Amino acid sequence: MYPKLKKESLLDSILERLQNKYYDLGYRFEYLMREFPKPETDKDAEVLGKLFISSIKLKQIRIYDYNYRTMYSSDPKGPGFHKGLRLLGMQVPIASWVEDTDGFLLYRNSFGDLYFQILKEDGDRIVQEAGGTKKSFLPRDFSEGILYWVYKKKEEDPELLETNLNPNSTLLPDTEISNSEESKAMIHALLDKNSKSQNIMVRPVWEKTIADDLEIFLSQPRKTRAEELLLILSALGISLIALICGILASRILFTIRMENRFSEREEVIQVKTELIRLLGQFREKTK
């Protein structure tokens, strides 16, 4: 993937995760489903449902199949099918959360054949418990070479939400800061300062993106502007030389063709002249 496209893809992924309140919760569900990716019977669904209840302390869960039929419900009096999906034409994208017609949270798995319904209060509790600064859990090959910090803007000091660096590491050598809040504020100030261009030929270390109340600082290995300008000029020079060579070649070819035409004309004229001379001689003899 080209660096620019890779950076844009990573940025879109970060924004999608952080602007969708329940995005990370879907990852937890997929992780728990890894042992039962496709339960074929109601008994399998029951085992999976009880695993969810014990692992993330859910008060209630219902599992529906691709026909919207209840495969398992922790509430014995629950409905036999999901009326919003079957009767009201409710749509749930794959690997996404929606609030259904009854006010529950509904998740469709990544295969698209199972639906999980939980209490909204359970979903909010799990999201709140998982809040705070966290490291990125994206695959290394997805963000490899790209470093990022994500902050939530506040009236005073911005809050660090996520980074694929160690947020507790020392940013500058030989710098000791006893107060962790001062350390966080200093890191943000350094990121902000180094996201502004100091020289037209020197690229900023960090690229700053603002989306709603989020500040995202991205950095990736790139050539300096001077190196890129040199590459651009070299490419333009090569293109210009190729253009000049093409023009010269076409002129030479045109000249050769014209010379061939003149040569052909001279030969024709010579033949005609010789024919006229012979005809003149023949006329003289026949008089």
Secondary structure, DSSP 8 states (H G I E B T S, - for coil): --HHHHHHHHHHHHHHHHHSTTHHHHHHHHHHGGGSSS--SHHHHHHHHHHHHHHH--S-EEEE-TT-BEEEESSTTS-SB-HHHHTS-----TTEEEE-TTS-EEEE-TTSS-EEEE-HHHHHHHHHHT-S-EE--S-HHHHTT-EEEEEE--SSS-EEEEESS-TTS-SSTT---S-HHHHHHHHHHHHHHTTS-SBTTB--SSEEEEETTEEEEEE-----HHHHHHHHHHHHHHHHHHHHHHHHHHHHHHHHHHHHHHHHHHHHHHHHHHHHHHHHHHHHHH-
